[in-house]
């Protein structure tokens, strides 16, 4: 009996020390993770809006978005950062939108935990290339097994339909949020 109690105490001590070390490392690494995430988002703004020269964050809107400006400080569009559920976890993406919100300039997946070799294809060309100059009105649709025939359609990835649909759903939700802001006058 003493042996069992002794083992339980040792295991409890190891658990407490391990938990404390993990919390310490997490607290130490968290600011670096946040800074790297912010730097990656800032760099991706100009990849999805290549004509942009500067940007301005849209504040107090409930999600992350930026107004993109040219060299004359004229608004040329937006960069929308949005996330939603994929097949295995969150998908976080950024897309460049025209100033009228009717076209996607480009799309980039910032974070995902989809199935390696299948769902991860959402981060690669030719999937992401389908979104260049894609019309967003009425809303983006996907097709499977056939070539897209409408200016607002993309082809889903074979074997990763759920991940493809998730990207489309995330985009449609984010763009709808932007349209609601525009209708309310919060988006100038």
C-alpha positions as a Markdown table, in Angstrom:
| # | Residue | x | y | z |
|---|---|---|---|---|
| 1 | Unk | 0.0 | 0.0 | 0.0 |
| 2 | Unk | 2.8 | 2.4 | 0.8 |
| 3 | Unk | 4.3 | 1.7 | -2.6 |
| 4 | Unk | 1.1 | 2.7 | -4.3 |
| 5 | Unk | 0.8 | 6.0 | -2.3 |
| 6 | Unk | 4.5 | 6.7 | -3.0 |
| 7 | Unk | 4.0 | 6.2 | -6.8 |
| 8 | Unk | 0.9 | 8.4 | -6.7 |
| 9 | Unk | 2.7 | 11.2 | -5.0 |
| 10 | Unk | 5.6 | 11.0 | -7.4 |
| 11 | Unk | 3.3 | 11.0 | -10.4 |
| 12 | Unk | 1.3 | 14.0 | -8.9 |
| 13 | Unk | 4.6 | 15.9 | -8.3 |
| 14 | Unk | 5.7 | 15.2 | -11.9 |
| 15 | Unk | 2.3 | 16.4 | -13.2 |
| 16 | Unk | 2.4 | 19.6 | -11.2 |
| 17 | Unk | 6.0 | 20.4 | -12.3 |
| 18 | Unk | 5.3 | 19.6 | -15.9 |
| 19 | Unk | 2.1 | 21.7 | -15.9 |
| 20 | Unk | 3.9 | 24.6 | -14.3 |
| 21 | Unk | 6.7 | 24.4 | -16.9 |
| 22 | Unk | 4.3 | 24.2 | -19.8 |
| 23 | Unk | 2.4 | 27.3 | -18.5 |
| 24 | Unk | 5.7 | 29.2 | -18.1 |
| 25 | Unk | 6.9 | 28.3 | -21.6 |
| 26 | Unk | 3.4 | 29.2 | -23.0 |
| 27 | Unk | 3.5 | 32.6 | -21.2 |
| 28 | Unk | 7.0 | 33.3 | -22.5 |
| 29 | Unk | 6.3 | 32.2 | -26.1 |
| 30 | Unk | 2.8 | 33.8 | -26.5 |
| 31 | Unk | 4.0 | 37.4 | -27.3 |
| 32 | Unk | 6.4 | 36.0 | -29.9 |
| 33 | Unk | 3.6 | 33.9 | -31.5 |
| 34 | Unk | 1.3 | 37.0 | -31.6 |
| 35 | Unk | 4.0 | 39.2 | -33.1 |
| 36 | Unk | 4.8 | 36.6 | -35.8 |
| 37 | Unk | 1.1 | 36.1 | -36.6 |
| 38 | Unk | 0.7 | 39.9 | -37.0 |
| 39 | Unk | 3.8 | 40.2 | -39.2 |
| 40 | Unk | 2.5 | 37.3 | -41.4 |
| 41 | Unk | -0.9 | 39.0 | -41.8 |
| 42 | Unk | 0.7 | 42.3 | -42.6 |
| 43 | Unk | 2.9 | 40.8 | -45.3 |
| 44 | Unk | -0.1 | 38.9 | -46.8 |
| 45 | Unk | -2.1 | 42.1 | -47.1 |
| 46 | Unk | 0.1 | 43.1 | -50.0 |
| 47 | Unk | 0.1 | 39.7 | -51.6 |
| 48 | Unk | -3.7 | 39.7 | -51.8 |
| 49 | Unk | -3.8 | 43.4 | -52.8 |
| 50 | Unk | -0.6 | 43.8 | -55.0 |
| 51 | Unk | -1.7 | 47.3 | -56.2 |
| 52 | Unk | -1.8 | 48.6 | -52.6 |
| 53 | Unk | 0.8 | 50.9 | -51.2 |
| 54 | Unk | -0.6 | 51.3 | -47.7 |
| 55 | Unk | -3.4 | 50.1 | -45.5 |
| 56 | Unk | -5.6 | 51.2 | -42.6 |
| 57 | Unk | -7.2 | 48.8 | -40.1 |
| 58 | Unk | -10.9 | 48.9 | -39.8 |
| 59 | Unk | -11.6 | 49.1 | -36.1 |
| 60 | Unk | -14.5 | 48.0 | -34.0 |
| 61 | Unk | -16.2 | 45.8 | -36.6 |
| 62 | Unk | -15.9 | 42.4 | -34.9 |
| 63 | Unk | -13.4 | 40.9 | -37.2 |
| 64 | Unk | -10.1 | 41.8 | -38.9 |
| 65 | Unk | -10.2 | 43.8 | -42.1 |
| 66 | Unk | -8.1 | 46.6 | -43.8 |
| 67 | Unk | -8.8 | 49.4 | -46.2 |
| 68 | Unk | -6.2 | 49.3 | -48.9 |
| 69 | Unk | -4.9 | 52.5 | -50.5 |
| 70 | Unk | -2.8 | 53.3 | -53.6 |
| 71 | Unk | 0.0 | 55.9 | -53.8 |
| 72 | Unk | -2.5 | 58.7 | -53.9 |
| 73 | Unk | -4.2 | 57.5 | -50.8 |
| 74 | Unk | -7.3 | 56.5 | -52.7 |
| 75 | Unk | -9.2 | 53.4 | -51.5 |
| 76 | Unk | -8.6 | 50.6 | -54.0 |
| 77 | Unk | -10.2 | 47.8 | -52.0 |
| 78 | Unk | -10.1 | 45.8 | -48.9 |
| 79 | Unk | -8.2 | 42.9 | -47.3 |
| 80 | Unk | -10.5 | 40.7 | -45.3 |
| 81 | Unk | -9.1 | 38.3 | -42.7 |
| 82 | Unk | -11.7 | 35.7 | -41.6 |
| 83 | Unk | -11.8 | 32.3 | -40.1 |
| 84 | Unk | -14.2 | 29.4 | -39.8 |
| 85 | Unk | -14.4 | 25.7 | -39.3 |
| 86 | Unk | -12.7 | 23.3 | -41.8 |
| 87 | Unk | -12.7 | 19.6 | -41.8 |
| 88 | Unk | -10.3 | 19.1 | -38.8 |
| 89 | Unk | -10.1 | 22.6 | -37.3 |
| 90 | Unk | -10.0 | 26.3 | -37.9 |
| 91 | Unk | -9.1 | 27.7 | -41.3 |
| 92 | Unk | -7.9 | 31.3 | -41.3 |
| 93 | Unk | -7.6 | 33.1 | -44.6 |
| 94 | Unk | -7.1 | 36.5 | -46.1 |
| 95 | Unk | -8.6 | 37.7 | -49.3 |
| 96 | Unk | -8.3 | 40.9 | -51.3 |
| 97 | Unk | -11.6 | 42.4 | -52.3 |
| 98 | Unk | -12.3 | 45.1 | -54.9 |
| 99 | Unk | -13.7 | 48.4 | -53.5 |
| 100 | Unk | -17.2 | 47.5 | -54.5 |
| 101 | Unk | -16.8 | 44.0 | -52.8 |
| 102 | Unk | -17.9 | 42.3 | -56.1 |
| 103 | Unk | -14.5 | 40.7 | -57.0 |
| 104 | Unk | -11.8 | 38.8 | -55.1 |
| 105 | Unk | -8.4 | 40.0 | -56.1 |
| 106 | Unk | -6.5 | 37.1 | -54.5 |
| 107 | Unk | -6.8 | 34.6 | -51.7 |
| 108 | Unk | -4.3 | 33.2 | -49.3 |
| 109 | Unk | -4.7 | 30.6 | -46.5 |
| 110 | Unk | -3.0 | 31.9 | -43.4 |
| 111 | Unk | -3.6 | 28.9 | -41.0 |
| 112 | Unk | -5.1 | 25.5 | -41.4 |
| 113 | Unk | -5.0 | 22.0 | -39.8 |
| 114 | Unk | -6.6 | 20.0 | -42.6 |
| 115 | Unk | -5.6 | 16.5 | -43.6 |
| 116 | Unk | -2.0 | 16.4 | -45.0 |
| 117 | Unk | -2.0 | 15.7 | -48.7 |
| 118 | Unk | -5.7 | 16.2 | -49.2 |
| 119 | Unk | -7.2 | 19.1 | -47.3 |
| 120 | Unk | -3.9 | 21.0 | -47.3 |
| 121 | Unk | -4.3 | 21.4 | -51.0 |
| 122 | Unk | -6.5 | 24.4 | -50.2 |
| 123 | Unk | -3.2 | 26.3 | -49.6 |
| 124 | Unk | -1.8 | 25.5 | -53.0 |
| 125 | Unk | -2.2 | 26.5 | -56.6 |
| 126 | Unk | -4.4 | 25.6 | -58.6 |
| 127 | Unk | -7.0 | 25.8 | -55.9 |
| 128 | Unk | -6.1 | 29.3 | -54.7 |
| 129 | Unk | -5.6 | 30.6 | -58.3 |
| 130 | Unk | -9.3 | 29.9 | -59.0 |
| 131 | Unk | -10.2 | 32.8 | -56.7 |
| 132 | Unk | -8.4 | 35.5 | -58.7 |
| 133 | Unk | -10.9 | 37.8 | -60.2 |
| 134 | Unk | -13.8 | 35.6 | -58.9 |
| 135 | Unk | -17.1 | 37.4 | -58.7 |
| 136 | Unk | -18.6 | 37.4 | -55.3 |
| 137 | Unk | -22.1 | 38.3 | -56.3 |
| 138 | Unk | -24.6 | 36.7 | -55.7 |
| 139 | Unk | -22.3 | 34.5 | -53.6 |
| 140 | Unk | -19.4 | 32.1 | -54.3 |
| 141 | Unk | -20.4 | 28.6 | -55.2 |
| 142 | Unk | -18.4 | 25.4 | -55.7 |
| 143 | Unk | -18.8 | 22.5 | -58.2 |
| 144 | Unk | -17.4 | 19.0 | -58.0 |
| 145 | Unk | -16.3 | 16.9 | -60.9 |
| 146 | Unk | -17.0 | 19.5 | -63.6 |
| 147 | Unk | -15.4 | 22.7 | -64.7 |
| 148 | Unk | -16.9 | 25.9 | -63.3 |
| 149 | Unk | -19.3 | 27.5 | -65.7 |
| 150 | Unk | -20.3 | 30.6 | -63.9 |
| 151 | Unk | -18.0 | 33.6 | -62.9 |
| 152 | Unk | -18.8 | 33.0 | -59.2 |
| 153 | Unk | -17.9 | 29.2 | -59.1 |
| 154 | Unk | -14.8 | 27.3 | -58.1 |
| 155 | Unk | -14.0 | 23.7 | -58.5 |
| 156 | Unk | -13.7 | 21.7 | -55.2 |
| 157 | Unk | -10.7 | 19.6 | -54.6 |
| 158 | Unk | -11.3 | 15.9 | -55.2 |
| 159 | Unk | -10.9 | 14.1 | -51.9 |
| 160 | Unk | -11.1 | 17.3 | -50.0 |
| 161 | Unk | -14.6 | 18.6 | -50.7 |
| 162 | Unk | -15.3 | 19.5 | -47.1 |
| 163 | Unk | -12.1 | 21.7 | -46.9 |
| 164 | Unk | -13.0 | 23.3 | -50.3 |
| 165 | Unk | -16.6 | 24.0 | -49.2 |
| 166 | Unk | -15.3 | 25.4 | -45.9 |
| 167 | Unk | -13.1 | 27.9 | -47.7 |
| 168 | Unk | -16.1 | 29.0 | -49.8 |
| 169 | Unk | -18.4 | 29.2 | -46.7 |
| 170 | Unk | -15.8 | 31.3 | -44.8 |
| 171 | Unk | -15.4 | 33.7 | -47.7 |
| 172 | Unk | -19.2 | 34.0 | -48.2 |
| 173 | Unk | -19.7 | 34.8 | -44.5 |
| 174 | Unk | -16.8 | 37.3 | -44.4 |
| 175 | Unk | -18.0 | 39.1 | -47.6 |
| 176 | Unk | -21.5 | 39.2 | -46.2 |
| 177 | Unk | -20.2 | 40.8 | -43.1 |
| 178 | Unk | -18.4 | 43.4 | -45.2 |
| 179 | Unk | -21.6 | 44.1 | -47.2 |
| 180 | Unk | -23.5 | 44.6 | -44.0 |
| 181 | Unk | -20.9 | 47.1 | -42.8 |
| 182 | Unk | -21.2 | 48.9 | -46.1 |
| 183 | Unk | -25.0 | 49.0 | -46.0 |
| 184 | Unk | -24.9 | 50.4 | -42.4 |
| 185 | Unk | -22.4 | 53.1 | -43.5 |
| 186 | Unk | -19.6 | 51.8 | -41.3 |
| 187 | Unk | -17.5 | 51.0 | -44.4 |
| 188 | Unk | -16.6 | 54.1 | -46.3 |
